[in-house]
Amino acid sequence: MFKQMLILIFAILLSPTLYAKIDLVTLPVRDQVQLTIYNPADLTLVREQRTLTLKQGTNRLEFGWADTLIDPTSVHLEAPQHAGQVNLLDVSYPPNVKGSAIWTIESQIAGKIPVEITFFVSGISWRAFYMATLSTDEKTMRLQNYVRVNNHSGEDYANAQTRVVVGKIQLLDDIAQLARRSSPYGVPSSMMPQMAASFASVEIEDLGARSVLAESIPMAFKRKKIIKEGLSEYFLYTIEGTESILDGWGKRLISLDVSDIPVRTLYRYDEYRYGTQAQHLLFFKNDEVHHLGDTPLPNGKVTIYRQLVDNQHLSYVGDMYTKYIPVNQEVELNLGQARHIKVEPVLMDYKTGNYVFDFDGNIAGFIRVQNWQVKLENSRDISVDMEIFQHFEHPYWEIKNSEDMLGSYEKVDVDTVKYRLTLPPYTKEHLFTYTITLFEGEHRQKH
Amino acid sequence: MKRTTSLTWAVISLLFLFSEVTWARIKLVALPEREATVIRLDNPNATLLEEERVLTLQQGINKVDFSWKEVQIQPDSIRLTVLEQQNAITAITMLNVSYPPNEQALVWEIASSIAQQVRVRISYLLNKIDRLVTYKAMVRKDESSLDLTSFLVLRNFSGENLPSTRFQLDYGEAFESAILNGETKRMQFFRAEKLPIKKHFTFDASQMPWDHKMVRNNVGIPVHYKLENTTDNGLGKHALWNGKARLYGEDGHGSTIFLGEDTAKFTPVGQSLKLTIGKSRDVVVTQRKTSEKRLNERRNHKKTQAVLYDTEETMRVEVENFKEQVAFITLREPMPQEWEIKETSHPYKKENNQEIIFDIQVPEKEKMVVIYTYYQRNVRP
């Protein structure tokens, strides 16, 4: 049902200034439609194919829309099969008429001409989300990525080739705002006309013929594939075949379903980022080793479950948002606060010393020596890997770790260090200590 | 009849030809009863519901309509899993999921290569349903042990009635219960008797007045019981969840009194749980600094100013026990940044750089004095 958009073609008689709508000649149905949906920008590029019946010479055609938010400045018409023979001479937006444009088309041929009409609409959106299911031993994971498309554009799109764009586009204006303007390019102000904003539509490269849709096996029994390909800074997901997405409806399609992804669990303590609660983290890489790596993973919410031993039952672990993940990048999923793991760094001793004095006898430098004790607890039934960040807020320091320390030590940056270690199951208390010397005044130079 | 909300469920098996545009939503009320509903209460942040249904699928594409009204379901969390079967030639493909406008519903499109019945499990996160844990403790008259009863409180405001449902916590066996929408239900969770406890008094010198005579009212000394979550003590099977604990005491006349209440912290196996009941006025602590001397002063060259010095300070803490039992008392004493102990009358433990602790035992009706002297180093004026 095409309730809002209609194309009227009418022959113009004598006066081109006469916009009276006479003789509704044809109401061509869309032959094909393609949607390219962006996120998070509220922008969808619609490419329609329609067959117009044109006469030789000048044709006038009205393109009308109502209840849909179309950016009038983005509407274009082309006749790719008759390039050079069918030209759009001008587009006029009549005064006091909203949702309508009149096109003057010059055609060297008469008859049915297939044309392509492109424009931007607001109100169709897509988002990605994930379901991750950990194996019982937390060593592997199944990752399912879904694409959900919602249509609130006011227009039904039946049998549309649907593509979604992963990437962040630059837009100068909201499409919805442009669509609501009383005159498509705005009204000149008494000051300098700000035309730049009016020509804001982003040029999107014509992608040309596509080599997808190769298979013609009965579609009905197969899950639709989502074909993914990179394009400049964007990634294009094309849903196999066509989709009907009626106004108000949403649709969810699976775009990735990979099992047995090896994952690594880690508990991290970092007061700067998380406060005093250790966090439960999960790592994997968007690469071949992890049965991924074909495409970047779009940002979205991840709901994490754990598979239980008995009869395919599940347990809910947590959810979080993931950022966009490029190919080969490591993914870090934060499952939230770890209630069974505790980390408590305690300053046990503090001394100053090595005082030096200036010519007046005032203090010119000294050192501060802090002894820290980090108390760890693991009340889980499995051994856990931990990572503990400590910050000194001071660039001049020297550290001494205890010699019998389990695990490893690493300097992260000028005032941050990191310890890694593995705690056996049911560790009621494990302590490690370090001494840090902070240099003040004159001692900073010597250091 | 009370009109309650419910999950409705319909299977629409349409053999689709070509017209994908016929999207009219016919709700066939061929409701397969849901079975084996399990509510998982193992995560404090969300509740997962799992249920099983038998779907009768036609060969071809089937539309399965799942709708809910006024039920707090998180739509993105809905999962459908085909359960593995004995003679597994299921050949089922989940094609996609659609969300109809202005409705709390979704439509699964499922392709099946043969007409068949399959058992599926549907799971989703349900909001506004959870569980609390509360405790009731009965303390013996001699305060050496207590009987602990733990209750599970189910709160169902999810919009869904749950007749005979299995509830699963993160430990132990699932149990069966029924709960209506809007209903709260409390049930006994576990009971453990004669758990040994230790009673403690804590004086925190950084928080509490040092001299009771200088303040208008009595200075109450916080009292808590300490309980170990270990198997030796009759617990230790699982972590104790956080929740409100009410403590009662036997009065020795066949009745009880209410001693007080506290929030029990999440206590993993092997850790101890502290439950504060209130404040005691039968233990009185008086603390005084009895001396302060300046030592090792260093002045600048013009001798006009001190630039660095040490001090020697002495504290005297007097603890009086007016009770008829011995009292275990913890004195928490704040310390300056840089210090060294010179001498103490009792052994002490360093809690951290700015706190030391004396654990003392004061016999009934007696008084004990703790004295400690320390140097404060490298003080600047």
Contacts between the chains, C-beta under 8 A, distances in Angstrom:
chain1	res1	chain2	res2	distance
A	1	B	21	7.9
A	129	B	76	5.5
A	131	B	79	6.6
A	146	B	76	8.0
A	148	B	76	7.7
A	148	B	99	7.8
A	150	B	99	7.5
A	158	B	20	7.2
A	158	B	21	5.0
A	159	B	20	6.6
A	159	B	21	7.6
A	220	B	16	6.8
A	220	B	60	6.8
A	220	B	61	5.5
A	220	B	111	5.9
A	221	B	93	6.4
A	221	B	111	4.6
A	221	B	113	6.3
A	222	B	93	6.4
A	222	B	95	8.0
A	222	B	111	7.4
A	223	B	93	5.1
A	223	B	94	6.7
A	223	B	95	5.6
A	223	B	96	7.9
A	223	B	111	8.0
A	224	B	95	6.8
A	224	B	96	7.0
A	244	B	20	4.9
A	244	B	21	6.0
A	244	B	23	6.9
A	246	B	23	5.9
A	246	B	101	7.8
A	247	B	101	7.1
A	248	B	100	7.4
A	248	B	101	2.5
A	248	B	102	6.4
A	249	B	23	7.7
A	249	B	98	5.9
A	249	B	99	6.3
A	249	B	100	6.0
A	249	B	101	5.6
A	250	B	98	6.8
A	250	B	99	3.4
A	251	B	96	6.1
A	251	B	97	7.1
A	251	B	98	4.9
A	251	B	99	7.0
A	252	B	96	6.4
A	252	B	97	4.1
A	252	B	98	7.4
A	252	B	99	7.2
A	252	B	106	7.9
A	253	B	96	5.0
A	253	B	97	7.8
A	254	B	94	7.5
A	254	B	96	7.6
A	301	B	76	6.9
A	303	B	76	7.0
A	303	B	77	5.7
A	303	B	125	7.7
A	305	B	48	7.8
A	311	B	83	7.7
A	312	B	81	5.9
A	312	B	83	6.1
A	312	B	84	6.9
A	312	B	121	6.6
A	313	B	38	7.0
A	313	B	50	6.4
A	314	B	40	7.8
A	314	B	48	6.6
A	314	B	50	6.7
A	314	B	79	7.7
A	314	B	123	5.7
A	315	B	40	5.8
A	315	B	42	5.6
A	315	B	43	7.2
A	315	B	48	6.8
A	315	B	170	8.0
A	316	B	40	6.7
A	316	B	42	7.7
A	316	B	43	4.9
A	316	B	46	5.3
A	316	B	47	7.8
A	316	B	48	4.2
A	316	B	125	6.3
A	317	B	43	7.0
A	318	B	43	7.3
A	318	B	45	6.6
A	318	B	46	8.0
A	319	B	46	8.0
A	336	B	45	7.5
A	339	B	239	8.0
A	339	B	266	5.8
A	339	B	268	7.8
A	340	B	239	7.6
A	340	B	268	5.8
A	346	B	351	7.9
A	346	B	352	4.6
A	346	B	353	7.9
A	347	B	352	5.8
A	347	B	353	4.4
A	347	B	354	7.7
A	348	B	350	6.4
A	348	B	352	6.2
A	348	B	353	5.7
A	349	B	350	7.9
A	349	B	353	5.7
A	350	B	337	5.6
A	350	B	338	5.5
A	350	B	353	4.9
A	351	B	338	5.9
A	351	B	377	7.2
A	352	B	338	5.8
A	352	B	377	7.1
A	352	B	378	4.6
A	353	B	378	7.8
A	355	B	308	6.6
A	355	B	378	7.6
A	357	B	300	8.0
A	357	B	307	7.4
A	359	B	301	7.3
A	360	B	300	5.5
A	360	B	301	5.5
A	360	B	302	7.1
A	361	B	298	7.9
A	361	B	299	6.9
A	361	B	300	3.6
A	361	B	301	3.8
A	361	B	302	7.4
A	361	B	307	6.6
A	362	B	300	5.5
A	362	B	307	5.7
A	363	B	307	5.6
A	363	B	308	6.7
A	363	B	380	7.5
A	366	B	378	7.8
A	370	B	353	7.9
A	371	B	353	7.9
A	377	B	268	7.9
A	377	B	271	7.7
A	379	B	239	7.0
A	379	B	268	3.2
A	379	B	269	6.1
A	379	B	270	6.3
A	379	B	271	6.9
A	426	B	269	7.3
A	426	B	270	6.4
A	428	B	270	4.9
A	428	B	271	7.5
